[in-house]
Amino acid sequence: MKIKYSPVSDSDAEWGNKEAILSRYDGLNKYTLNRWLCEMRDNKLWRDGVLNPTHKLVFINFEVFDDFLYWKTHGYSKLRRK
């Protein structure tokens, strides 16, 4: 799978839904995103980056998601979070 980051211009938002994440990362599909969100919810380092106010609504913190991808890319060893 090849995923390419596409920055969104004129956006000051810190949180977004699944569609916002999918629009930022070309090549990322909904199935993979759902798996990664489950992984984030199950890990205490990343669970603060995913909010579920209802069973159908989800908000994802863009910065935490970026850091999560960095962490996955580097073999679960390096943290970029502050």
C-alpha positions, 0 to 999 in steps of 0.5 A: 500500500502506498500512502501519500500525505496531501496537506489541506490548505487554509485549515486551522482545524485540529480535529476531523472525521474519517473523511478528513483523514482520508482526504489528507492521505491519498491511498489510505482506505477506510478499512485500514483507517478503521483498523488503525483507529482501533489500534489507537484506542487500544493503546494508552499512548494514542487513545487521547487522539480519538474521540467517540462522542456517539457510536457513529461519530468519531473525531481524530486529532490530526497531530496525534494521528501523524505521530501515530503513523510516525511511531508505526513507521519506525517499528514502535520504538521512536516517539515524536510526541511532545 
